[in-house]
Amino acid sequence: MSGRDITSGKGSKSVVPDKQAQSSQGDIAHFLDAARSIARPAGGESGRLIFALDATMSRQPTWDAACMLQSEMFNAVGRAGGLNVQLVYFRGFGECRASKWVADTTQLRDLMVRIDCRGGHTQIAKILKHARDETVRKPVSALVFIGDAMEENIDRLCQLAGELGMRKVPCFMFQEGGDVAANTAFREIARLSGGAYLRFDGGAANALLNLLKAVAVYASGGVTALEKDKSRESRLLLEQLSGGKGGS
């Protein structure tokens, strides 16, 4: 995949055995509740969504299935309209790349399916820094991140997440698998940025896809777009919006 290279950095290895259960219904409800905090673009401008991926070797066993899921999400974004999306991924020895911002998400789908996993440490800090720098140039509606590990300084990640929270860029952190270090870090990043955390596995693929679609629909068109969407997740998100202080 071609794209702009993001400055490299280093992290330390920290792999912890799986001790966590799959996300509960409470976690999903919290995810939907937090989605209302996505900043709406002013003046009728298109929303901007950064979609970031961990493409390191630990994700190889489930990569094909994940690509199908993410491709369907891009298709949903394209149908929703009114949303510009940027694909960012990291892998290998310090490689971290960002695509151009595009409204035609078929371009991103085609680029994504050509990405292959390569061994290396996580580079989540670079993703968060990139999101911060992008929103300084022009407001970003939200960051979605999908990964399975965290091998970096958690305090640094929390600092960056807090900066994103101050700039109203919620991070929606999706964890594949049960790495405890990732669980802790992803939850904190979501909390500090005003976003949400959700863990998924192969059995939760459809739920993840529909949650991603609901976030994308809301980021692109707010409550009006959700009201036109017929998915269960969009209805749940609407319930959270009507019961919270998010609104349009």
C-alpha positions as CSV (number, residue, x, y, z in Angstrom):
1,M,0.0,0.0,0.0
2,S,1.3,3.4,-0.9
3,G,0.9,6.3,1.5
4,R,2.6,8.9,3.6
5,D,5.1,7.5,6.1
6,I,4.6,8.5,9.7
7,T,7.7,9.1,11.8
8,S,9.0,5.9,13.4
9,G,9.4,5.2,17.1
10,K,10.3,2.3,19.4
11,G,8.5,0.3,22.1
12,S,9.3,-2.5,24.6
13,K,7.9,-6.0,24.4
14,S,5.1,-6.9,26.9
15,V,3.0,-9.9,26.0
16,V,0.5,-11.1,28.7
17,P,-1.6,-14.3,28.6
18,D,-5.3,-14.1,27.9
19,K,-7.2,-13.7,31.1
20,Q,-10.1,-11.5,30.0
21,A,-13.6,-12.5,28.9
22,Q,-15.3,-11.3,25.8
23,S,-17.0,-7.9,26.0
24,S,-20.3,-8.0,28.0
25,Q,-23.5,-6.4,26.9
26,G,-22.6,-3.6,29.4
27,D,-19.4,-2.9,27.4
28,I,-21.4,-2.7,24.2
29,A,-24.0,-0.4,25.8
30,H,-21.1,1.8,27.0
31,F,-19.6,1.8,23.5
32,L,-22.9,3.0,22.0
33,D,-23.3,5.6,24.7
34,A,-19.9,7.0,24.2
35,A,-20.3,7.2,20.4
36,R,-22.5,10.3,21.0
37,S,-19.4,12.3,21.9
38,I,-18.2,12.2,18.3
39,A,-17.7,15.8,17.2
40,R,-20.0,16.9,14.5
41,P,-18.5,19.0,11.7
42,A,-19.7,22.6,11.5
43,G,-21.3,24.2,8.5
44,G,-22.4,21.0,6.8
45,E,-18.9,19.9,6.2
46,S,-18.1,16.2,5.8
47,G,-17.0,14.3,8.9
48,R,-13.5,12.9,9.0
49,L,-12.8,9.4,10.4
50,I,-9.3,7.9,10.8
51,F,-9.4,4.1,10.6
52,A,-6.2,2.6,12.0
53,L,-5.0,-1.0,12.0
54,D,-2.3,-3.1,13.7
55,A,-0.8,-5.2,10.9
56,T,1.9,-6.9,12.9
57,M,2.4,-10.7,12.7
58,S,0.4,-11.6,15.8
59,R,-2.8,-10.8,13.8
60,Q,-1.9,-13.0,10.9
61,P,-4.1,-16.0,12.0
62,T,-7.2,-13.9,11.8
63,W,-6.1,-11.3,9.2
64,D,-8.2,-12.5,6.3
65,A,-11.4,-12.6,8.3
66,A,-10.6,-9.1,9.7
67,C,-10.0,-7.8,6.2
68,M,-13.4,-9.0,5.1
69,L,-15.0,-7.4,8.1
70,Q,-13.2,-4.1,7.6
71,S,-14.0,-4.1,3.9
72,E,-17.6,-4.4,4.7
73,M,-17.3,-1.5,7.1
74,F,-15.8,0.6,4.3
75,N,-18.7,-0.4,2.1
76,A,-21.1,0.8,4.7
77,V,-19.2,4.1,5.1
78,G,-19.4,4.6,1.3
79,R,-23.2,4.1,1.3
80,A,-23.6,6.5,4.2
81,G,-21.9,9.3,2.4
82,G,-20.7,12.6,3.9
83,L,-17.6,11.1,5.4
84,N,-14.0,11.3,4.5
85,V,-11.8,8.4,5.7
86,Q,-8.1,7.9,6.1
87,L,-6.6,4.5,6.5
88,V,-3.5,4.2,8.7
89,Y,-1.6,1.0,9.6
90,F,1.7,-0.1,11.2
91,R,3.7,-3.2,10.8
92,G,7.3,-4.5,10.6
93,F,10.4,-2.4,11.7
94,G,9.0,1.1,12.3
95,E,6.7,1.1,9.3
96,C,3.6,3.3,9.8
97,R,1.7,4.7,6.8
98,A,-1.3,6.9,6.2
99,S,-3.4,7.0,3.0
100,K,-4.8,10.2,1.6
101,W,-8.2,11.4,2.8
102,V,-10.8,10.0,0.5
103,A,-14.6,10.0,0.2
104,D,-14.6,7.0,-2.2
105,T,-14.0,4.3,0.3
106,T,-13.6,1.6,-2.3
107,Q,-10.1,2.9,-2.8
108,L,-9.3,2.2,0.8
109,R,-10.9,-1.2,0.7
110,D,-8.8,-2.1,-2.3
111,L,-5.7,-0.8,-0.6
112,M,-6.4,-2.6,2.7
113,V,-6.8,-6.0,1.2
114,R,-3.3,-5.8,-0.2
115,I,-1.7,-5.2,3.2
116,D,0.2,-8.3,4.5
117,C,1.2,-8.7,8.2
118,R,4.8,-8.3,9.1
119,G,6.6,-8.9,12.4
120,G,7.3,-6.0,14.6
121,H,6.3,-4.1,17.8
122,T,3.2,-2.0,18.1
123,Q,3.3,1.7,17.2
124,I,0.1,3.0,18.8
125,A,1.7,6.2,19.9
126,K,2.4,7.1,16.3
127,I,-1.3,6.5,15.5
128,L,-2.4,8.8,18.3
129,K,0.2,11.5,17.4
130,H,-0.9,11.3,13.8
131,A,-4.6,11.8,14.8
132,R,-3.6,14.8,17.0
133,D,-1.6,16.4,14.2
134,E,-4.4,15.8,11.7
135,T,-7.0,17.4,13.8
136,V,-4.8,20.5,14.4
137,R,-4.9,21.0,10.6
138,K,-8.6,20.2,10.3
139,P,-11.0,18.7,12.9
140,V,-11.2,14.9,12.9
141,S,-14.5,13.4,14.0
142,A,-13.2,10.2,15.5
143,L,-10.4,7.6,15.5
144,V,-11.2,3.9,15.2
145,F,-8.4,1.5,16.1
146,I,-8.3,-2.3,15.7
147,G,-5.4,-4.3,17.3
148,D,-4.5,-7.1,19.6
149,A,-1.5,-6.0,21.6
150,M,0.3,-3.1,23.3
151,E,4.1,-3.0,23.6
152,E,4.7,0.6,24.5
153,N,4.9,3.0,27.4
154,I,1.3,3.3,28.6
155,D,1.9,6.7,30.3
156,R,2.9,8.1,26.9
157,L,-0.2,6.6,25.3
158,C,-2.4,8.1,28.0
159,Q,-0.9,11.5,27.6
160,L,-1.6,11.4,23.9
161,A,-5.2,10.1,24.5
162,G,-5.8,13.0,26.9
163,E,-4.6,15.5,24.2
164,L,-7.1,13.9,21.8
165,G,-9.8,14.2,24.4
166,M,-9.1,17.9,24.8
167,R,-9.4,18.3,21.1
168,K,-12.7,16.3,21.0
169,V,-11.3,13.4,19.0
170,P,-12.8,10.2,20.7
171,C,-10.9,7.0,20.2
172,F,-13.0,3.9,19.6
173,M,-10.6,1.0,20.6
174,F,-11.5,-2.5,19.4
175,Q,-9.3,-5.3,20.9
176,E,-9.0,-8.6,19.2
177,G,-8.1,-11.4,21.6
178,G,-7.4,-11.2,25.3
179,D,-3.9,-9.6,25.9
180,V,-4.2,-8.0,29.3
181,A,-1.7,-5.2,28.6
182,A,-3.8,-4.2,25.5
183,N,-7.0,-4.4,27.5
184,T,-5.7,-2.0,30.1
185,A,-4.2,0.4,27.6
186,F,-7.1,0.4,25.2
187,R,-9.6,1.1,28.0
188,E,-7.5,4.0,29.3
189,I,-7.1,5.5,25.8
190,A,-10.8,5.3,25.2
191,R,-11.6,6.8,28.6
192,L,-9.2,9.7,28.3
193,S,-10.2,10.6,24.8
194,G,-13.9,10.4,25.5
195,G,-14.4,7.3,23.2
196,A,-15.1,3.7,24.0
197,Y,-13.5,0.2,24.2
198,L,-14.9,-3.1,23.0
199,R,-13.3,-6.5,22.9
200,F,-14.2,-8.9,20.1
201,D,-13.3,-12.4,18.8
202,G,-14.4,-14.5,15.9
203,G,-17.8,-15.1,17.5
204,A,-18.5,-11.4,17.7
205,A,-17.6,-10.5,14.2
206,N,-21.1,-9.5,13.1
207,A,-21.6,-7.4,16.3
208,L,-18.3,-5.6,15.6
209,L,-19.2,-4.9,12.0
210,N,-22.5,-3.4,12.9
211,L,-21.0,-1.3,15.7
212,L,-18.5,0.0,13.2
213,K,-21.2,0.8,10.7
214,A,-23.2,2.7,13.4
215,V,-20.2,4.8,14.3
216,A,-19.5,5.5,10.7
217,V,-23.1,6.5,9.9
218,Y,-23.2,8.8,12.9
219,A,-19.9,10.4,12.1
220,S,-21.1,11.1,8.6
221,G,-24.6,12.3,9.2
222,G,-25.5,12.5,12.9
223,V,-28.9,11.5,14.3
224,T,-30.7,12.1,11.0
225,A,-28.5,9.5,9.3
226,L,-29.0,7.0,12.1
227,E,-32.8,7.4,11.9
228,K,-32.6,6.3,8.2
229,D,-30.5,3.3,9.0
230,K,-32.4,0.1,10.0
231,S,-29.7,-1.8,11.9
232,R,-30.2,-2.9,15.5
233,E,-27.0,-1.1,16.5
234,S,-28.2,2.1,15.0
235,R,-31.4,1.8,16.9
236,L,-29.5,1.2,20.1
237,L,-27.2,4.1,19.4
238,L,-30.3,6.3,18.9
239,E,-31.7,5.2,22.2
240,Q,-28.4,6.2,23.9
241,L,-28.5,9.6,22.1
242,S,-32.0,10.3,23.1
243,G,-31.2,9.4,26.7
244,G,-28.0,11.3,26.9
245,K,-26.7,14.7,26.2
246,G,-25.3,14.1,22.7
247,G,-28.2,15.1,20.5
248,S,-27.6,15.9,16.8
